Amino acid sequence: MSLSIHNIVPILNARWFGTSGHTVIDNISIDSRSLQNNSGTLFFTIVGPNNDAHAYIPELIDNGVRNFVVTHIPENLEGKANFLVVENTLDALQQFAAYYRNLFDFPVIGITGSNGKTIVKEWLNFLLSPDYNIIRSPKSYNSQVGVPLSVISINEKHNLGIFEAGISTTNEMAKLEPIIRPTIGLLTNIGSAHDEGFSNLGEKIKEKLKLFPHVKTLIYNKNKTIDAFINQKVATFSWSCKDESADVFITKKSIIDKTVLKVRYHDFDFEIKIPFQDDASIENAIQCMMVLLHFGYDHKTIESRMELLFPVEMRLKVKNGINNTTLIDDSYSSDFQSLKIALDFLESQKHYKKKTLILSDIFQSGLGTDELYSKVSQLVISNKINRIIGIGETISAFKNKFGNAITFKNTANFIAAFDTLAFANETILIKGARTFEFEKIVSLLEEKTHETVLEINLNAISHNLNFFKSKLKPETKMMVMVKAFGYGNGGFEIAKLLEHHNTDYLGVAFADEGIALKNAGIKLPIMVLNPENTSFASIIQHNLEPEIYSIKGLNAFLQIAKQRKLQDFPIHIKIDTGMHRLGFEENNIEALISILKETKAVKVKSILSHMATSDDLVHKDFALSQIALFEKLSSKMMKELQIKPIRHILNTSGISNFPQAQYDMVRLGIGLYGVSNDPEEQKELENVGTLKSIISQIRTIPAGDSVGYGRRFIAEKPTKIATIPIGYADGISRGLGNGIGFVTINNQKAYITGSVCMDMIMVNVTDIPCKEGDQVIVFGESPTINFIAEQLHTIPYEIMTGISQRVKRVFYRE
């Protein structure tokens, strides 16, 4: 891309206010946190329901960005940059992308549907890349913002595009169609995802098909429901495993771990093998085969390429590595656009200041190798990568473009030199094309633990955060609780994500939790809710902010503050309005005020209280009495001390049930992690944590034999038992034994049999097809944490925080 501001103004129908209309733009951005922003960036200040990017313009100007698309010029910034003023910045981004798309004339495959879009896109890229220079959506960039950013990445060397489009409600696809403008349409499986955005299945199909009014061919799985909505003017190329009137008819059979597809096309039969047996993968593979047929590939080429299909890893995973390292595993793809995304993710999740990039040769950039590696070098520099390790013949040839680089011709050479590379105290991004087998590098670097893991979905955390933000007034601040190791989900990684989202405050229970976060590089203000007097010195040393809840505690803190000659050190005053756990009661507010009037060592940063019944509207009157008392006592302090602190009383349930009491800030806790006591609200939240394990061994026991300690289960008939390496030392309650709890294996419930052991559970898999090594879901979508809590007559908090630290946490982003 190389367009001047002068040329872009009419494209956006913008009003221009600036210093230089001839500035050349070579990068489009919407993320103020990206280290890739520079003087050649055109920044679109997107305004969302929870965030207005106009607020970040001063910081961006300080960082060298000089070109902005805005709805208004913020105060005191006119003349400091180029501003293109439009009515709606998202519409402008889409308008620019549609213009840019029309500069290119080559085949473009547009993919939509409920399921399988990203997998089909990645497989098509693999199948067609030997013959085409492909531009495709990076990861699952299929939204109203993701699609334009994907299309804007086209360059003159590309000769085939593959873009996916996702929608969640009506009137969205009509905006994406002119941006993608597909010449070939591909409709994947229509399932239940995002059903809530449509009144019925017909409306959903109709909206999906709005991507295809101008395609030359639409490829789809033929069925009468979809046929009823297809425009008769659109040429179709259909397939079916049921309807022999389809253009391509397919029968299938399973052989060991493969599926054989018998394909009848133009009265000609041929067979292909694919390395999958599940229905979803088979359907996605058939969609890809249909594209190859449409492109005129012969059946031998189709057969040889389809047999090489592979599971697609669509997630960037954060893992613990050896020698105090953090790994970001993106070891299955290597293209320029996804490298940019991965580097931004590295910055948002870095645990250590030192950053290392292990990178293979980059394919399908659409650029000449010299230009490509010059651009990669600039990315490395702008993202402040301390060390780059290149693997591959091509990147080795361009080693001179990188400072502090070491290169290897292949992965085997890297592995041979592994012990000399001294990986320690650093964050490592591992990014390579599949052919380089970088999973071997991940295995070398990954901290070795047992096969039980708690996977944490960072996308889900972002979704839940934004869900609760949408309930707040624009001026209301948010504190997010990351105490108790992030409710069992992981402290630093979640704190880093919250920092990335510009959260106002973090909350921890004890000083050592806050110290660990500060030592790890978290810069957000951190409030310590339950500080012990003995921790005050450390709190001051690490710039934490204590909650003060008693006269004794206040005097103890003031004594240390005076010794250190502090002035205006931030503290938070806790008022007891009825919880009767911690806090100043009404009868000692006068004494509190008197002490605070006599000191300048501290500053009351906030006044807070805690509600006892915000989750139970049966006790609504009590909750309202707490709010009224908080208003009375906090107002008294503000008036007599002549201060304007942040006031906050609402927790997660309070945010939803008592919106009138938002005050200046709210405290989000378990809601961030996808748990609500309100069934309707629960539907809006996304599952964050999935506890997974594997089947270690399977045996069949005869009738009369028992399982586990105490012979609590005795088989009444031959019974197939699977042993799973997770037990009460990992956080699985013994109360779930003997049929009370279940795990999920191959989408079926397997009930826990006998007693839960320290390191193992046994489950009944008599009627479940499974084998040793198969994945086991201990909790997540099913069973849910809420279900387990109900079975144990406890609360979800206890389940989440009970998962042992010996269980490895794996953080990922879709």
C-alpha positions in Angstrom: 0.0 0.0 0.0 1.3 3.5 -0.9 -1.4 6.2 -0.9 -1.1 9.9 0.1 -3.4 11.6 2.5 -4.4 13.8 -0.4 -5.7 10.8 -2.3 -7.5 9.2 0.7 -9.5 12.3 1.6 -12.1 11.9 -1.3 -12.2 8.2 -0.8 -13.6 8.7 2.7 -15.6 11.9 1.9 -13.6 13.4 4.7 -12.9 16.9 5.7 -9.1 17.4 6.0 -7.3 19.5 8.6 -3.6 19.0 8.7 -0.1 19.9 8.1 0.9 17.9 5.0 -1.5 16.4 2.4 1.3 14.6 0.6 2.2 12.3 3.5 2.5 8.7 2.2 0.5 6.0 4.1 1.8 2.5 4.1 0.0 1.1 7.2 -3.5 1.1 8.6 -4.1 0.7 12.3 -6.9 0.6 14.9 -4.8 -0.5 17.9 -3.2 2.3 19.9 -1.1 -0.3 21.7 0.7 -1.7 18.7 4.4 -1.0 18.5 4.0 -1.1 14.7 2.4 2.4 14.6 4.7 5.0 13.0 4.7 8.1 10.9 3.4 6.2 7.9 0.4 4.9 9.8 -3.2 6.0 9.1 -5.0 5.5 12.4 -8.8 5.0 12.4 -10.1 6.0 15.8 -12.9 3.5 16.2 -15.6 4.3 18.7 -17.2 1.3 20.4 -19.7 0.8 23.1 -17.0 0.6 25.7 -14.1 2.5 24.3 -13.4 5.6 22.3 -10.0 5.6 20.6 -10.0 9.4 20.3 -8.7 9.4 23.9 -5.4 7.8 22.8 -4.6 10.3 20.1 -2.2 12.4 22.3 -0.2 9.3 23.2 -0.1 8.2 19.6 1.2 11.6 18.5 3.9 11.4 21.1 4.8 8.0 19.6 5.2 9.4 16.1 1.8 8.8 14.5 0.7 11.8 12.4 -2.4 10.7 10.5 -5.8 10.1 12.0 -9.4 9.4 10.8 -11.7 10.9 13.5 -15.2 12.1 14.1 -13.8 15.2 15.8 -10.5 16.8 16.6 -9.8 16.5 20.3 -9.2 19.7 22.2 -5.7 21.3 21.8 -4.6 18.9 19.1 -5.5 20.9 15.9 -2.3 21.6 13.9 -0.4 18.8 15.6 -1.3 16.1 13.0 -3.3 15.3 9.9 -7.0 14.8 10.7 -9.5 13.3 8.3 -12.9 14.1 9.9 -15.8 11.7 9.0 -19.2 11.0 10.5 -18.4 7.4 11.5 -14.8 6.0 11.7 -15.9 2.3 11.3 -17.9 3.1 8.2 -14.8 5.0 6.9 -12.6 2.0 7.5 -15.0 -0.2 5.6 -15.3 2.4 2.9 -11.6 2.6 2.5 -11.2 -1.2 2.4 -14.0 -1.5 -0.3 -12.1 1.1 -2.4 -8.8 -0.7 -1.9 -10.4 -4.1 -2.9 -11.5 -2.7 -6.2 -7.9 -1.8 -7.1 -7.3 -5.6 -7.7 -8.7 -8.0 -10.2 -8.1 -11.6 -9.3 -10.3 -14.5 -8.0 -11.5 -14.1 -4.5 -13.1 -16.9 -2.5 -15.5 -15.6 0.1 -16.4 -18.0 2.9 -19.2 -17.7 5.4 -21.4 -20.1 7.5 -21.8 -20.9 11.2 -18.9 -23.3 11.6 -15.7 -24.3 9.8 -14.9 -21.0 8.1 -11.4 -20.6 9.5 -10.4 -24.3 9.1 -11.7 -24.3 5.5 -9.8 -21.1 4.7 -6.5 -22.5 6.2 -6.9 -25.9 4.4 -7.6 -24.1 1.1 -4.5 -22.0 1.6 -2.5 -25.3 2.1 -4.1 -27.0 -0.9 -3.8 -24.1 -3.4 -0.6 -22.5 -2.3 1.6 -24.6 -4.6 -0.1 -22.8 -7.6 -1.2 -19.4 -6.3 0.2 -16.5 -4.3 -2.6 -16.2 -1.8 -3.8 -13.4 0.5 -6.1 -14.7 3.2 -7.7 -13.5 6.4 -5.1 -13.9 9.3 -6.4 -16.1 12.1 -10.2 -15.6 12.3 -10.3 -12.0 11.2 -13.9 -12.2 10.0 -15.7 -9.3 11.8 -16.8 -5.8 10.8 -13.3 -4.7 11.7 -11.3 -7.8 10.9 -12.5 -8.1 7.3 -11.4 -4.6 6.2 -8.0 -5.1 7.9 -7.6 -8.4 6.1 -8.4 -7.0 2.7 -6.2 -3.9 3.1 -3.2 -6.3 3.3 -3.5 -7.2 -0.4 -0.6 -6.3 -2.6 0.3 -6.4 -6.3 1.9 -9.9 -6.2 -1.2 -11.7 -4.9 -3.3 -13.6 -7.5 -5.9 -15.3 -5.2 -7.8 -14.1 -2.2 -9.5 -16.2 0.5 -11.4 -14.2 3.1 -13.9 -15.3 5.7 -16.9 -13.3 6.9 -18.7 -13.8 10.2 -21.8 -12.1 11.3 -23.9 -12.3 14.5 -27.0 -10.5 13.5 -28.9 -8.9 10.6 -27.6 -6.1 8.4 -23.9 -6.9 9.0 -23.1 -9.0 5.9 -24.3 -6.2 3.5 -21.4 -4.1 4.8 -18.8 -6.9 4.4 -19.8 -8.0 0.8 -18.4 -4.9 -1.0 -15.2 -5.2 1.0 -14.6 -8.9 0.1 -16.5 -8.8 -3.3 -16.0 -12.5 -3.8 -16.0 -14.1 -7.2 -16.4 -17.6 -5.7 -18.7 -18.2 -2.8 -18.4 -21.0 -0.2 -21.1 -21.6 2.3 -20.0 -23.8 5.2 -22.1 -25.6 7.8 -25.1 -23.6 9.1 -25.3 -24.4 12.8 -26.4 -22.9 16.1 -23.6 -20.4 16.6 -25.0 -16.9 17.1 -28.6 -18.1 16.9 -29.6 -15.4 19.4 -28.9 -12.7 16.7 -31.5 -14.0 14.3 -35.3 -14.6 14.7 -35.2 -18.0 12.9 -33.0 -20.3 10.7 -34.4 -18.8 7.5 -33.4 -15.3 8.5 -29.9 -16.5 9.4 -29.4 -18.3 6.0 -30.8 -15.3 4.1 -28.3 -13.0 5.9 -25.3 -15.3 5.2 -26.2 -15.5 1.5 -25.9 -11.7 1.2 -22.2 -12.3 0.8 -22.8 -13.9 -2.6 -24.9 -11.7 -4.9 -22.1 -11.1 -7.3 -20.2 -14.4 -7.3 -19.7 -16.4 -10.5 -20.2 -19.7 -8.5 -21.6 -20.6 -5.1 -20.3 -23.8 -3.6 -22.5 -25.4 -0.9 -23.9 -28.6 0.7 -27.2 -29.0 -1.1 -30.4 -29.1 0.9 -33.9 -27.9 0.4 -33.8 -25.3 3.1 -30.9 -23.5 1.7 -32.1 -24.0 -1.9 -35.2 -22.0 -1.1 -33.2 -18.9 -0.3 -30.5 -19.0 -3.1 -31.0 -16.3 -5.8 -31.8 -18.2 -9.0 -29.4 -15.9 -10.9 -26.4 -17.2 -9.0 -24.7 -20.2 -10.5 -24.2 -23.0 -8.0 -21.9 -26.0 -7.6 -23.4 -28.3 -5.0 -22.5 -31.5 -3.2 -24.3 -33.9 -1.1 -24.0 -37.2 0.7 -27.8 -37.7 0.6 -29.2 -36.0 -2.5 -28.0 -37.6 -5.7 -29.3 -34.6 -7.8 -26.3 -32.6 -6.4 -23.5 -31.8 -8.9 -21.2 -33.9 -6.8 -22.4 -37.0 -4.9 -20.3 -38.5 -2.2 -20.4 -41.6 -0.1 -18.0 -42.2 2.8 -16.6 -45.1 4.8 -14.1 -45.3 7.7 -10.8 -47.2 7.5 -8.8 -47.3 10.7 -8.1 -43.6 11.4 -9.0 -42.3 8.0 -12.1 -41.7 5.9 -12.5 -42.7 2.3 -14.7 -40.5 0.2 -16.1 -42.0 -3.0 -16.8 -39.1 -5.3 -19.1 -39.1 -8.4 -18.6 -36.1 -10.6 -19.6 -35.8 -14.3 -20.4 -39.6 -14.4 -16.8 -40.2 -13.3 -16.0 -41.9 -9.9 -12.8 -41.5 -7.9 -11.8 -42.0 -4.3 -9.8 -39.8 -1.9 -8.6 -40.4 1.6 -8.6 -37.8 4.4 -7.0 -38.3 7.8 -10.1 -37.6 9.8 -13.2 -39.4 11.0 -15.3 -36.8 12.7 -18.3 -35.3 10.8 -17.1 -31.7 11.0 -13.7 -32.4 9.6 -15.2 -34.5 6.8 -17.6 -31.8 5.8 -14.9 -29.1 5.9 -12.6 -31.4 3.7 -15.4 -31.9 1.2 -15.9 -28.1 0.9 -12.2 -27.8 0.1 -12.4 -30.7 -2.5 -15.2 -28.9 -4.2 -13.1 -25.8 -4.6 -10.3 -27.9 -6.2 -12.8 -29.5 -8.6 -14.1 -26.0 -9.5 -10.6 -24.9 -10.2 -10.2 -27.9 -12.6 -7.7 -30.0 -10.6 -7.4 -33.6 -11.7 -8.4 -36.4 -9.3 -4.9 -37.6 -8.7 -3.7 -34.1 -7.6 -6.8 -33.8 -5.4 -6.2 -37.2 -3.8 -2.5 -36.6 -3.1 -3.1 -33.1 -1.5 -6.2 -34.0 0.4 -4.5 -36.9 2.2 -2.0 -34.4 3.6 -4.6 -32.2 5.4 -3.9 -31.6 9.1 -5.6 -30.4 12.3 -5.6 -26.6 12.3 -4.4 -24.8 15.4 -6.3 -21.5 15.4 -5.0 -20.3 18.8 -2.0 -18.4 20.0 -1.0 -20.3 23.2 0.9 -18.9 26.2 2.9 -21.6 28.1 5.4 -21.8 30.9 8.9 -22.6 29.6 12.1 -23.9 31.0 14.5 -21.6 32.9 11.9 -18.9 33.8 10.7 -18.4 30.2 7.3 -17.8 28.8 6.4 -19.3 25.4 4.0 -18.0 22.9 3.2 -20.9 20.6 2.3 -20.0 17.1 4.2 -22.9 15.6 1.9 -23.8 12.6 1.9 -20.8 10.4 4.3 -18.3 9.0 3.0 -15.4 6.9 3.6 -11.7 7.1 0.1 -10.7 8.4 -0.1 -13.3 11.1 3.4 -12.3 12.2 2.2 -8.8 12.8 -0.7 -10.1 14.9 1.6 -12.5 16.9 4.1 -9.7 17.7 1.2 -7.6 19.1 0.2 -10.5 21.2 3.8 -11.0 22.3 3.8 -7.4 23.6 0.4 -7.8 25.4 1.5 -11.0 27.1 5.2 -10.6 27.7 6.2 -11.8 31.1 9.9 -10.9 30.8 11.4 -7.7 29.4 13.7 -9.7 27.1 11.9 -10.8 24.0 13.1 -13.5 21.6 11.6 -14.4 18.2 12.1 -17.8 16.7 11.0 -17.5 13.1 11.0 -19.7 10.1 11.1 -18.7 6.4 7.9 -16.8 5.6 5.7 -18.0 2.7 3.1 -16.4 0.5 3.8 -12.8 1.4 3.2 -11.6 -2.1 6.4 -9.6 -1.8 9.9 -10.2 -3.2 12.2 -11.8 -0.7 14.4 -8.7 -0.3 11.4 -6.4 0.3 9.7 -9.0 2.6 12.7 -9.5 4.9 13.3 -5.7 5.0 9.7 -5.4 6.2 10.2 -8.2 8.7 13.3 -6.4 10.0 11.3 -3.3 10.5 8.7 -5.2 12.5 11.4 -6.7 14.6 12.9 -3.3 15.3 9.5 -1.6 16.0 8.6 -4.4 18.4 11.9 -4.1 20.2 12.8 -7.8 19.8 16.1 -8.4 21.6 17.1 -11.6 19.8 15.9 -13.2 16.6 16.6 -16.9 15.7 15.9 -17.6 12.1 15.3 -21.1 10.7 15.3 -21.8 7.0 17.4 -21.3 3.9 15.8 -18.0 2.9 15.8 -16.2 6.2 19.4 -17.3 6.7 20.4 -15.6 3.4 19.0 -12.3 4.7 20.6 -12.6 8.2 22.4 -9.3 7.6 19.0 -7.4 7.8 18.6 -8.3 11.4 20.7 -7.1 14.4 21.5 -9.7 17.0 20.4 -12.6 14.9 21.5 -16.2 14.6 20.2 -18.4 11.8 20.0 -22.1 11.1 19.3 -23.8 7.7 16.7 -26.1 9.2 15.0 -27.2 12.5 17.4 -30.1 13.0 20.4 -27.8 13.1 18.6 -25.6 15.6 17.9 -28.6 17.8 21.5 -29.8 17.6 22.6 -26.4 18.8 19.9 -26.0 21.4 22.1 -26.3 24.5 24.3 -23.5 23.4 21.5 -20.9 23.0 20.9 -20.2 26.7 17.2 -19.6 26.9 16.4 -18.1 30.3 14.3 -15.2 31.8 12.7 -14.2 28.5 9.5 -14.3 26.6 9.8 -16.3 23.4 7.5 -16.2 20.4 7.8 -19.4 18.3 6.4 -18.8 14.8 7.0 -21.1 11.9 5.4 -22.7 8.9 4.1 -26.2 9.4 6.8 -27.8 7.3 9.5 -26.7 9.8 7.9 -28.8 12.6 8.3 -26.1 15.2 6.3 -28.2 17.6 9.6 -30.0 18.3 11.0 -26.6 19.4 8.0 -26.0 21.6 8.5 -29.4 23.2 12.1 -28.6 24.0 11.3 -25.3 25.5 8.1 -26.2 27.4 8.2 -26.8 31.1 7.5 -30.5 31.6 4.4 -31.2 33.7 1.7 -33.9 33.7 -0.9 -34.1 31.0 -3.6 -32.3 32.9 -4.0 -28.6 31.9 -6.3 -25.7 32.6 -6.8 -23.8 29.3 -7.7 -20.2 29.7 -9.4 -18.5 26.8 -8.2 -14.9 26.7 -10.8 -14.0 24.1 -13.5 -15.0 26.5 -12.0 -12.8 29.3 -12.0 -9.9 26.9 -15.7 -10.6 25.9 -16.8 -10.9 29.5 -14.9 -7.7 30.5 -16.6 -5.8 27.7 -20.0 -7.3 28.6 -19.9 -5.8 32.0 -18.4 -2.5 30.7 -21.4 -2.2 28.5 -23.6 -2.0 31.7 -21.6 1.0 33.0 -22.0 4.7 32.4 -19.1 6.0 30.3 -17.5 7.8 33.2 -17.6 4.8 35.6 -14.2 3.3 36.3 -13.6 -0.4 36.8 -11.5 -2.4 39.2 -11.0 -6.0 38.3 -10.2 -8.6 41.0 -7.2 -10.8 40.2 -6.8 -12.1 43.8 -6.4 -15.8 44.6 -4.2 -16.4 41.4 -6.9 -14.8 39.3 -9.7 -16.9 40.9 -7.5 -20.0 40.0 -7.1 -19.0 36.4 -3.6 -17.3 36.6 -2.6 -14.0 38.0 0.0 -12.3 35.8 -1.3 -13.4 32.4 -4.8 -12.1 33.2 -3.4 -8.9 34.8 -1.4 -8.3 31.6 -4.5 -8.7 29.5 -6.4 -6.3 31.7 -3.6 -3.8 31.4 -3.9 -4.2 27.6 -7.6 -3.2 28.0 -6.7 -0.1 30.0 -8.5 -1.3 33.1 -8.4 1.4 35.9 -7.5 -0.7 38.9 -6.5 -4.3 39.9 -7.6 -5.8 43.2 -5.7 -8.4 45.2 -6.3 -9.8 48.6 -2.8 -9.8 50.1 0.4 -7.8 49.6 2.4 -10.8 48.2 0.0 -11.1 45.3 0.4 -7.4 44.4 4.2 -7.6 44.8 4.4 -10.5 42.4 2.4 -8.6 39.8 4.6 -5.5 40.2 7.8 -7.5 40.0 6.4 -9.1 36.8 6.0 -5.6 35.2 2.4 -4.7 35.8 2.1 -1.0 35.9 -1.7 -0.6 36.7 -2.5 0.7 40.2 -3.1 -2.3 42.5 -5.2 -2.2 45.6 -4.5 -4.6 48.4 -7.9 -5.4 50.0 -6.8 -7.4 53.1 -3.4 -6.0 54.1 -1.8 -7.2 57.3 0.0 -4.5 59.4 3.3 -6.4 58.9 3.0 -6.0 55.1 2.7 -2.1 55.1 6.5 -1.6 54.6 6.5 -3.9 51.5 3.3 -2.2 50.2 5.0 1.2 50.3 8.2 -0.2 48.8 6.3 -1.7 45.8 4.0 1.2 45.3 0.8 -0.8 46.1 -2.3 0.9 47.6 -3.6 -0.5 50.9 -7.2 -0.8 52.0 -7.5 0.6 55.5 -10.3 -0.8 57.6 -9.6 0.0 61.2 -8.2 2.7 63.5 -5.4 0.3 64.6 -4.4 -0.4 61.0 -4.5 3.3 60.0 -2.3 4.3 62.9 0.1 1.5 62.1 0.3 2.7 58.5 0.7 6.3 59.5 3.6 5.4 61.8 5.5 3.9 58.9 4.5 6.7 56.5 5.9 9.3 58.9 9.1 7.4 59.3 9.5 7.4 55.6 8.4 11.1 55.3 5.7 10.2 52.8 3.2 12.7 51.5 -0.2 12.0 49.9 0.4 8.2 49.7 -2.8 6.7 48.3 -5.0 4.7 50.7 -8.5 3.3 50.4 -11.0 3.5 53.3 -13.3 0.5 53.8 -16.6 1.2 55.5 -18.7 -1.6 57.1 -22.3 -1.1 56.0 -23.6 -4.5 57.1 -21.2 -7.2 55.8 -19.6 -7.2 59.3 -16.3 -8.6 58.0 -13.9 -5.7 57.7 -14.4 -1.9 57.8 -15.0 1.2 59.8 -18.4 1.2 61.4 -20.6 4.3 61.8 -19.6 4.8 65.4 -15.9 5.3 64.6 -16.2 7.5 61.5 -15.7 10.6 63.6 -12.4 9.2 65.0 -11.3 8.3 61.5 -12.0 11.8 60.2 -10.2 13.3 63.1 -7.0 11.3 62.4 -7.1 12.0 58.6 -7.5 15.7 59.2 -4.2 15.8 61.2 -2.0 14.1 58.6 -0.7 14.9 55.1 1.2 11.6 54.9 -1.7 9.8 53.2 -4.4 10.7 50.7 -7.8 9.0 50.6 -7.8 7.7 47.0 -11.2 5.9 47.4 -13.9 5.0 49.9 -15.5 1.6 49.5 -17.8 -0.9 51.0 -18.9 -4.4 50.3 -22.4 -5.7 49.7 -23.5 -8.9 51.4 -26.5 -9.8 49.3 -26.1 -8.2 45.9 -26.7 -11.6 44.2 -30.0 -12.4 45.9 -32.9 -10.0 45.3 -34.8 -11.6 48.1 -32.6 -9.4 50.3 -33.0 -6.3 48.1 -34.1 -4.1 51.0 -31.0 -5.0 53.0 -28.8 -4.3 49.9 -30.5 -0.9 49.5 -29.9 -0.1 53.2 -26.2 -0.8 52.7 -26.1 1.5 49.7 -28.0 4.2 51.7 -25.6 3.9 54.7 -22.6 4.0 52.3 -24.0 7.2 50.8 -24.4 8.8 54.2 -21.0 7.9 55.6 -19.0 8.5 52.5 -20.7 11.9 51.9 -19.9 12.8 55.5 -16.2 12.0 55.0 -16.1 13.9 51.7 -17.7 17.0 53.2 -15.6 17.1 56.4 -12.3 16.2 54.8 -13.1 18.3 51.7 -12.0 15.5 49.3 -13.4 13.9 46.1 -12.3 10.3 46.3 -13.4 7.4 44.0 -16.4 5.8 45.6 -17.3 2.1 45.0 -19.6 -0.5 46.5 -20.8 -2.8 43.7 -19.3 -6.2 43.0 -20.1 -8.4 39.9 -23.8 -9.1 40.9 -24.2 -5.5 42.0 -23.2 -4.2 38.6 -26.3 -6.0 37.1 -28.8 -5.7 40.0 -28.1 -2.2 41.4 -26.9 0.0 38.5 -28.1 3.1 40.3 -25.2 2.6 42.8 -22.3 2.6 40.3 -20.8 5.7 41.9 -17.3 6.4 40.5 -16.1 2.8 40.1 -17.3 -0.9 40.3 -15.4 -4.0 41.2 -15.6 -6.9 38.7 -14.8 -10.3 40.1 -16.1 -13.7 39.1 -18.1 -12.3 36.2 -14.8 -11.8 34.4 -14.2 -15.5 34.5 -17.6 -16.3 32.9 -19.7 -17.2 36.0 -23.0 -15.6 37.0 -25.8 -16.6 39.4 -28.3 -15.1 37.0 -29.3 -17.8 34.3 -30.1 -15.1 31.7 -26.9 -13.3 32.3 -25.0 -16.6 32.2 -26.1 -17.0 28.6 -24.3 -13.7 27.7 -20.9 -14.8 29.2 -18.3 -17.0 27.6 -16.6 -19.9 29.3 -13.0 -19.0 30.3 -11.5 -22.0 31.9 -11.5 -25.6 30.5 -9.8 -28.2 32.6 -8.5 -31.0 30.4 -6.8 -34.3 30.9 -6.4 -37.6 29.0 -7.2 -41.3 29.4 -4.2 -43.1 30.9 -5.5 -46.6 30.8 -8.7 -48.6 29.9 -9.6 -51.9 31.4 -12.8 -54.1 31.5 -13.7 -55.6 34.8 -16.1 -58.5 35.4 -19.3 -58.4 37.4 -18.5 -58.5 41.1 -15.1 -56.7 40.9 -14.7 -53.3 42.5 -13.0 -50.0 41.7 -10.8 -47.8 43.9 -10.3 -47.4 47.6 -13.0 -48.8 49.9 -14.7 -50.8 47.2 -17.3 -48.0 46.9 -18.2 -49.2 43.4 -18.8 -52.9 42.6 -19.7 -53.8 39.0 -23.0 -55.4 38.4 -22.0 -56.5 34.9 -18.8 -56.3 32.8 -17.8 -52.7 32.9 -15.2 -50.7 31.0 -13.2 -48.3 33.3 -11.0 -45.5 32.2 -8.3 -44.0 34.5 -7.6 -40.3 34.3 -4.5 -38.7 35.8 -6.2 -36.0 38.0 -7.4 -36.2 41.6 -8.0 -34.3 44.8 -4.4 -33.1 44.9 -5.3 -31.3 41.6 -8.5 -29.8 43.1 -11.1 -32.5 42.2 -13.4 -32.8 45.3 -13.8 -36.3 46.8 -17.5 -35.4 46.9 -17.7 -36.0 43.2 -17.0 -39.7 43.5 -19.2 -42.7 43.0 -21.5 -41.2 40.3 -22.0 -37.7 41.7 -19.8 -36.1 39.1 -18.9 -36.8 35.5 -16.4 -35.9 32.8 -16.9 -35.5 29.1 -15.2 -37.9 26.7 -15.9 -37.7 23.0 -19.0 -35.5 23.7 -20.5 -38.1 26.1 -20.8 -38.1 29.9 -18.6 -40.5 31.7 -19.5 -40.7 35.4 -16.8 -40.9 38.1 -16.7 -44.4 39.5 -15.6 -45.2 43.1 -13.6 -42.8 45.2 -11.6 -39.9 43.9 -7.9 -40.6 44.5 -5.1 -38.2 45.3 -3.8 -38.2 41.7 -6.4 -40.2 39.7 -10.1 -40.7 39.0 -11.8 -43.7 37.4 -14.8 -43.2 35.1 -17.3 -45.6 33.5 -16.9 -45.6 29.7 -18.8 -48.9 29.0 -21.0 -47.2 26.3 -18.5 -44.6 25.1 -16.2 -45.3 22.1 -12.8 -44.2 23.3 -9.1 -45.2 23.5 -6.1 -44.5 25.7 -4.8 -41.0 25.1 -8.2 -39.5 24.2 -9.0 -36.1 25.6 -11.1 -35.7 28.8 -13.0 -32.5 29.7 -13.2 -32.3 33.5 -15.0 -29.0 33.4 -15.7 -26.2 30.8 -18.7 -26.2 28.6 -19.8 -29.5 30.0 -19.8 -30.1 32.9 -19.9 -26.4 33.8 -18.4 -25.0 37.0 -21.9 -24.0 38.1 -23.1 -27.6 37.7 -20.2 -29.0 39.8 -20.8 -26.4 42.5 -24.5 -27.4 42.6 -23.5 -31.1 42.9 -21.2 -30.3 45.8 -23.6 -27.8 47.5 -21.0 -25.0 47.3 -20.3 -22.0 45.1 -18.3 -21.7 41.8 -15.6 -19.7 43.6 -14.5 -22.7 45.5 -14.3 -24.9 42.4 -12.2 -22.4 40.5 -9.8 -21.4 43.3 -9.4 -25.1 44.3 -7.5 -26.1 41.2 -4.0 -26.8 42.3 -1.0 -24.8 41.0 0.6 -28.1 39.9 -2.0 -28.1 37.1 -0.4 -26.3 34.2 -2.2 -23.2 32.9 -2.2 -22.7 29.1 -3.4 -19.3 27.9 -4.6 -18.9 24.4 -6.2 -16.4 22.0 -8.3 -17.4 19.0 
